[in-house]
């Protein structure tokens, strides 16, 4: 880990998103910084044409 906070991370909760997690972002809005958004995706097989 880089930066001044090296070694200070800890797991608060683990969640199985079932799909591949692509993006994880904390809410930047004052009073809502405790909220975390996780974007997922699922690849679909191409259709035969």
TORKOLPA-247779 format. One record per residue (C-alpha): x, y, z. Coordinates in steps of 0.5 Angstrom, whole numbers, plus 500, padded with zeros to 3 digits. Example, Ala and Ser with C-alpha at 12.3 -4.5 7.8 and 13.67 -1.06 7.14 Angstrom:
BEGIN
525491516/527498514/
END
This chain:
BEGIN
500500500/503507498/502513502/501515509/496511511/500504509/498498514/491502517/486498512/481493515/475489513/469492516/464487512/465483506/459482501/458477495/456481489/454475485/457479479/464482477/465488481/467494476/467500480/467502488/466509490/464512497/459518496/462525496/456529499/456531506/452527511/452521506/460519506/458513510/455510503/458506498/456504491/458498488/457497480/457490477/457487470/455481467/458479460/453476455/455471450/454473443/447471439/448467433/446470427/
END
